[in-house]
Amino acid sequence: MPELPEVETIARGLAPHLVGRRVAAVEVRERRLRERVEAGFAAALTGRCITALARAGKTLVASLDDGRSWLVHLGMTGRLTLHDGPTAPRPHDHVQVVFDDGRRLVYNDVRRFGRLLIVAPEALAAAVGCGLEPLGPEARPDVLAGRARRRRLSIKAFLMDQRLVLGIGNIYASEILFHAGVRPRRQAGSLTRGEWGRIVAGIRAVLEDAIACGGSSISDYRDGFERFGSYQLRHRVYDRAGDPCLACGARIRSAVIAGRSSYYCPACQR
């Protein structure tokens, strides 16, 4: 699933091409996504001008000139690709948005777990999630520790819970905890002030590095111009079970935590 770095890469790449453009037409070829595309979606978007394009958690947020927002969540396998002109429909091209300059933004999703919707300003926060932005100023050790207090869940599950922290999924939770030297099974409520400090530093270092690399292309992810990310070449633990740790040489281990495969170094992480 595209996580924060992938969605941020798409937002930064598409923004210069879409902000200020007006939607000329919308074609919905398949409504059966994770949440059904509403019957009024095309009419609500047609004629609107995009005034800003940004990311909130794992969601792309296109601000519209009527005050509403067009939200795109890519789910597991969703892609948004900008084309210079008409293209032949490909399998799983579910929605096409045509702009006033003739370019077309196509939403493709093999597994159809994504979401496309238009929301009013008062519904935006609930639609994108109530967790804190991990790269925002509120992501401080004391704030995270406060959210973890009296919670009986692992630090891995804590980082992946979108009600607590937005945008972090399985890949980057594993990489952040390696950077911080904290094992993924540790209870979030038991971590020390120093460990929370290392986790916050790890969040910023890992996510910013991944964004600079254009995200991680492991299976389906491409950016808005069908380019691959390269951060998968810098993974220290994710999907490396049995391989030597790049820091100490110990064998990377895996465990199922919160229903997901987790990876860690038994020597570097305590």
N, C-alpha and C positions, 0 to 999 in steps of 0.2 A: 504494500500500500504506500503510495506517495505520502511522505511525512513533511514536516515543516520545511526542510531545505529544498525539497523538490518543488513544493508549491510556491515558495518564495522565489525560486529560480524562474518559474513560469510567469509569476506576476511581474517581476522585474523585466523579463524579456518582452512580454506582450505590451506592457504599459505604454512605451513610446509610440507604439503602432495603433493602439486602440483609444487612448484617452483623447477626447475631442471629436471622435468619430460618431456618426449617427447610424443607428441600425435601420437598414432599408427593408429587410425581410427576414423572416425566421421560418425555417422548415423543421418540423418535428416528425421524424420518421418512425420513432419508437418511444412510446410513453412509459413502458414498463421498466423503469429503473427501480432502485431500492425504495424510493418514494415516487409514485407515479407522477410524471410531468403533468401539471394541471392543464385543463382544457384552455384556460385563458393565458397561458404562458406566452405564446407567440404574439398575441395581441398586446399584452402588457409591455413587451420588450420592443416591438416594432415602433419606430419613430423616435425612440429615446436616444439621447446623447450620453455617452460614457464620460463622466467628469473625473473619475479617479479609478485606479485599479490597484488593489493591495491584497494582502493576505491576513487572515485572522485564524490562528491555529492551522488546521489543514484545509481551510476553506478559502477559495478565491472570492473576493468581494469587489464587484464592479458597481461603483456608485453611479446612479442615474440622475438625469436632470430634473426629474419629478420628485426627488427626495427618497425614492425607494432604492433598494439594492438588488442586484442580480447575483445570486450565490451559485457557485459551482464547487461541489465536493467530488473528487475524482474516485472515491471508493477504493477498490482493490486494483482495478486495471484501466481506469479512465485516462484518456488523453485529450488535450485541447491542442489543435494544430491550426496555425494560421496559414492560409493559402493565398497567393496573389490573385487568383481568379477561379473560374469554374473548374471543378475536378470531378472525375467519375466517382460515384459513390463506392466506397469500400465496404466490405462486410463489417457490421457493428458500428457504422457511422449513424448515430441516432439523432443528432440535432445539428443543424447548420444555421449559422447566423451570418447574414450578408450585410456588409457595411456600405456606406455611401461612396466609398472609393473603389468598390468592386471586390475588395478582399473578403475572404470567407473564413470564419472560425468554425471548425468542425469538432464536435464532441464524439469521440469513439470510445466504446466501453464493451469489451468482450463479455465480462461477467455481469454487467448492468447493476453494479452496486453503488453507483454514483447518485448524486442529487443535483438537480437544476431547479431553482425556484426564484421567484421574485418576492421580496419581503418589505414590509413597511418599516420605517425607522424604529418604531417601538418594539418590533419583533426581531430586530437584528441580533441583539445579545443572546437571546434564547436560541436562535438558529445556529450560531457559530459556536456556542458553548460558553460556560461560565468559568472555566479555568483561567489561570493567569498566563499572560504571554511570557514564555521563558526568556526571550531576548529584551523584554521591557524592563523599565526601571523598578517595577514592583517585584521582580524575581530576585529577591535578596535572601540570604541564609535564614534570617529571623522570620521572614514571611513564610517560607517553605516549611521551616520547623514548626511554626504555629499551625499550619494546615495539617501537618502530620501528627500533631499531638493527640494522644489517646486513640489513634487509628491502628487497628490490628491488620495491617497489610504490609507486604514487602516493599522495599524501596523501588524495586523494578515495577511492581504494580502501581505504586504511587506516581511515578513519572509518566506512566502510560494512561492514567486515568484522566480523561479530558474534562472531567468536572473539577479537577485540581490543577492540572497543568495542560495547556493547549499545545497541540502540534507534535508531541513526541510519541513515537511508536516503537516497535520492537527493535529495529535496527539501531536507532540512536540512543535508546535507553541502555542497551548493552555497551555501546561505545562510550557513553558518558560515564557509566559506572566504572569502566576500566580506567578511564582518565582520572577518576576520583579515587581509585584504589578501594572501592567499596563493593562487597559481594552482593549480587542481586537478591539473595534471600533475606538479607538483613531487614529487620522490622524498621519501617520508616520512623516510627515514634521513638526508637531507641538510639538514633544517631546523635553524635555529639555535635557541638557548635563547629568544631574544626572540620568534621566530615561534611556537614552541610555547606561550609565554605568551599570545600573541594568540589562538591557536586555542582554548586552554582558556577564555579570556574570551569568545570568540565562541560556544563551546558553551553556556556558561551563559546568556549574553544572549539568544541566538536561541531556545533550547529553553524558557527560562522565559517569554519574551515569547509564544511560540507557545502554550504551555499557558494563559497568561492570556487568549488569544484563542479558546480552545476548539479549537485545531488548525487544519489547512488542509482545507477542503472543496473539492476539485478535481473529483472525479467521484462516487464512491460514499460517501465518509465522512460519517456522522452520529454524534452522540453517543448515549448510552443512552436518550435521550428524543426522538430523531429531529431534533435541532437541528443546524444547520450551524455549523461553525467559521468564523472570519473572518480567520485569519492569511494566507490567500492574497492578501488585499488589501494585505499588508505585504511580500510577497516583493520582494527587491531585484534578484535575478538569475534565479531559477528560472522557466523557460518564458518568458523575455523576450528571446530571441535577436532581434537587430535593433532592439530598442527602446533609447532613450537611457538611459544609467546615471543613476540618480536622484541620484548624488553628484557626477559630473563631466561627464556629457553624452556620453561616448564610447558607441559602439554595443556592446551586450551581445553576446558571441559564444557559440557552442555547440560542443561537441566530444564525441565518444563516448569515454568513459573507463570501463574495467572493464565494458564492455558496456552502459553507461547514458549517456543524454544528460546532459551537464554544461554548466553555464552560468557565465560569469565576465565580469568587466570587464577588458579588456586594459590599462587605464590604472590602475585602483585596485588590481589584484592583480598581484603580482610573483613 
